[in-house]
Amino acid sequence: MIDVNGYYGSWPYWKLRHGEIANILRLMDRWQIDQVLVCSTKAIFYDWEEGNEEVLRIASEHADRLIPSLTINPVFGSDIRETTKKYIQKGIKSLRVFPLYHRYSLSNGYILEKLTSAIDQQNIIVSVPIRLTMNWAMPVLNAAEVEALTEALEKNPIIISGINYGELYSFLPLLRKRGHLFLETSCLQARGSIECAAEVIGSDHILMGTGLPIQNPGIEIAKQKKLNLSDEDKNKITGENTRLLLGL
């Protein structure tokens, strides 16, 4: 199983029970998660470049389990094009954007131009979380902004994560319309929601995410096992689709 939505670092909203890397690996072992795409919380809340270096370090120390998913910020820090080129040269295949926390709008043409000029590699996966974790107090990214990004990056696989049942039906038409989009599952809570998405967009476009260690990965694993889908579809969602995207 491959988890496309993991985090590492301090969490400013509440104390994490399993935030240390050793605990994250134990969670993965307990729930039989082979690999996780991990993003630094420091890159979200403090310094994106410093957080990225932190993730690169821990991923290199646990290369068989952790896959770095780096953050880019088109507003603050170094030149985003040169920095992204450096990341790509290191073999990075996954980038995440956090407009709500880096204080910019994806509807801004200048911002979109900076992002598209930086991500000029067709094999780079871009993840855009509409919320960080399933907590109703968390801000939610506007669907129109997400659509603007999907139009600007037509050649890149884009993972839309953090969707709950409240947003699912507004996002399904967009997911169905654009073949380069993928739905991540960590915040989908309503029974039958993943099955509904599979019927509309196909199981090939759904990826398992847990949100560990902020969320309990056991909940997601139980949810995946109870899906009213074929074993083939379950295997696609829990690993095969991500393996194909990453070229593993």
C-alpha positions in Angstrom: 0.0 0.0 0.0 1.2 3.5 -0.8 -0.2 6.5 1.1 -0.1 9.8 -1.0 -0.9 12.1 1.9 1.6 12.0 4.9 3.2 14.7 6.9 6.2 15.2 9.1 7.0 17.9 11.7 5.3 19.9 14.4 1.6 20.6 14.2 0.5 24.1 15.5 -3.1 23.2 16.3 -2.7 20.3 18.8 0.0 18.0 20.1 0.7 15.0 17.9 1.0 11.6 19.6 3.0 10.1 16.7 4.9 13.0 15.2 8.4 11.6 15.5 9.8 9.8 12.5 10.2 6.5 14.6 6.5 6.7 15.5 5.5 7.4 11.9 7.3 4.3 10.8 5.7 2.3 13.5 2.3 3.5 12.4 3.1 2.4 8.8 4.2 -1.0 10.0 1.1 -1.4 12.2 -1.3 -0.7 9.3 0.9 -2.3 6.6 1.5 0.9 4.7 4.6 0.2 2.6 5.4 3.8 1.5 4.2 7.3 2.1 4.6 10.5 0.3 5.6 12.8 3.1 5.4 16.6 3.2 7.0 18.9 5.9 4.6 20.9 8.1 7.5 23.4 8.5 7.2 24.0 4.8 3.5 24.9 5.2 3.7 27.1 8.4 7.2 28.5 8.5 9.8 28.2 5.7 9.0 26.1 2.7 12.7 25.7 1.6 13.9 24.8 5.1 11.0 22.3 5.4 11.8 20.7 2.1 15.4 20.2 3.1 14.2 18.5 6.3 12.0 16.1 4.3 14.8 15.4 1.8 17.0 14.4 4.8 14.6 12.1 6.5 13.5 10.5 3.2 17.1 9.8 2.3 17.5 8.1 5.7 14.4 5.9 5.1 14.4 5.7 1.3 12.5 2.4 1.2 9.5 3.9 3.2 9.4 7.6 2.7 8.9 9.4 -0.7 9.5 13.2 -0.4 6.6 15.4 -1.5 8.0 18.9 -1.5 6.3 22.3 -1.2 6.7 25.3 -3.5 5.7 28.8 -2.7 5.4 31.3 -5.6 5.3 34.3 -3.3 8.1 34.1 -0.7 11.6 32.7 -0.8 14.1 31.9 -3.6 13.3 32.1 -7.3 10.7 29.3 -7.6 11.7 28.3 -11.1 15.4 27.7 -10.2 14.5 26.0 -6.9 12.0 23.7 -8.5 14.6 22.8 -11.2 17.0 21.9 -8.4 14.4 19.6 -6.9 13.6 17.9 -10.2 17.3 17.3 -10.7 17.3 15.5 -7.4 14.6 13.2 -8.7 11.6 14.7 -7.0 8.3 13.6 -8.5 5.8 15.2 -6.3 5.1 18.8 -5.3 2.4 20.4 -3.1 0.9 23.8 -3.1 -0.8 25.5 -0.1 -2.4 28.8 -1.2 -4.4 29.2 2.0 -1.3 29.1 4.2 1.1 30.9 1.8 -1.4 33.7 1.3 -1.9 33.8 -2.5 -4.8 33.0 -4.8 -4.7 30.5 -7.6 -7.1 32.7 -9.5 -4.3 35.3 -9.9 -2.9 35.1 -13.4 0.5 36.2 -12.3 0.7 33.5 -9.6 -0.4 30.9 -12.1 2.2 32.0 -14.6 4.9 31.6 -11.9 3.7 28.1 -11.0 3.4 26.9 -14.6 6.8 28.3 -15.6 8.3 26.5 -12.6 6.6 23.1 -13.2 7.5 22.6 -16.8 8.1 18.8 -16.4 5.2 16.6 -17.5 6.2 13.9 -15.0 5.8 16.1 -11.9 2.8 15.3 -9.8 1.1 18.4 -8.2 -1.0 17.9 -5.1 -3.4 20.7 -4.0 -5.1 20.0 -0.6 -8.3 21.9 -0.2 -8.0 21.4 3.6 -5.1 19.9 5.6 -7.0 17.5 7.7 -10.6 16.5 8.3 -11.5 19.1 11.0 -14.4 21.5 10.4 -12.4 24.3 11.8 -9.9 24.1 9.0 -10.2 26.6 6.1 -11.2 25.1 2.7 -9.8 26.2 -0.6 -12.3 27.5 -3.1 -13.2 25.1 -5.9 -12.8 27.8 -8.6 -9.2 28.3 -7.6 -8.5 24.5 -7.9 -10.1 24.5 -11.3 -7.9 27.4 -12.4 -4.8 25.4 -11.4 -6.1 22.3 -13.3 -6.5 24.4 -16.4 -3.1 26.0 -16.1 -1.3 22.7 -15.6 -3.0 20.5 -18.2 0.1 18.2 -18.7 0.7 17.5 -15.0 -1.1 14.8 -13.0 -2.9 16.8 -10.2 -4.1 15.2 -7.0 -7.0 17.0 -5.3 -6.9 16.1 -1.6 -8.9 17.0 1.5 -12.3 16.6 -0.1 -15.1 15.5 2.2 -18.7 14.7 1.3 -19.6 18.4 1.5 -17.4 19.1 -1.5 -17.5 15.8 -3.4 -20.4 16.5 -5.6 -19.1 19.9 -6.6 -15.7 18.4 -7.5 -16.9 15.3 -9.4 -17.8 17.1 -12.6 -14.3 18.7 -12.7 -12.6 15.3 -11.9 -14.6 13.7 -14.7 -13.9 16.4 -17.2 -10.1 16.4 -16.9 -8.3 13.1 -17.3 -5.2 14.3 -15.5 -6.9 14.8 -12.1 -6.9 12.3 -9.2 -9.0 12.2 -6.0 -7.3 11.5 -2.7 -9.4 9.8 0.0 -8.1 10.8 3.5 -11.0 13.2 4.3 -13.9 11.4 2.6 -16.0 10.3 5.6 -19.5 9.4 4.3 -20.2 5.8 3.7 -20.3 5.0 0.0 -18.5 8.2 -1.1 -15.5 6.5 -2.5 -17.7 4.0 -4.3 -19.7 6.9 -5.7 -16.5 8.6 -6.9 -15.3 5.3 -8.5 -18.6 5.1 -10.4 -18.3 8.6 -11.8 -14.5 9.0 -12.5 -13.3 5.4 -12.3 -11.1 3.6 -9.8 -8.0 4.5 -11.9 -8.3 8.1 -10.7 -8.6 7.5 -6.9 -5.6 7.4 -4.6 -5.4 6.3 -1.0 -4.3 8.9 1.5 -4.4 8.8 5.3 -3.1 12.2 6.5 -0.8 10.4 9.0 0.3 11.3 11.7 -2.2 14.1 12.0 -5.1 11.7 11.3 -5.2 8.1 12.5 -4.2 5.9 9.4 -6.1 3.0 10.9 -9.4 4.7 10.1 -8.5 5.0 6.4 -7.2 1.4 6.2 -10.4 0.1 7.7 -12.4 2.2 5.2 -10.5 0.9 2.3 -11.0 -2.8 3.4 -14.7 -2.3 3.7 -15.2 -0.7 0.3 -18.0 -2.3 -1.8 -15.6 -2.6 -4.8 -13.8 -5.4 -6.5 -10.4 -6.5 -5.2 -8.9 -5.2 -8.4 -10.4 -1.7 -7.8 -9.3 -1.8 -4.2 -5.7 -2.7 -5.2 -5.7 0.2 -7.7 -6.8 2.7 -5.1 -4.4 1.5 -2.3 -1.3 1.3 -4.4 -1.3 0.5 -8.0 -2.5 3.9 -9.3 0.2 5.7 -7.2 2.9 3.2 -8.3 2.0 4.0 -12.0 2.0 7.7 -11.4 5.4 7.6 -9.7 6.9 5.2 -12.1 7.8 2.7 -9.3 
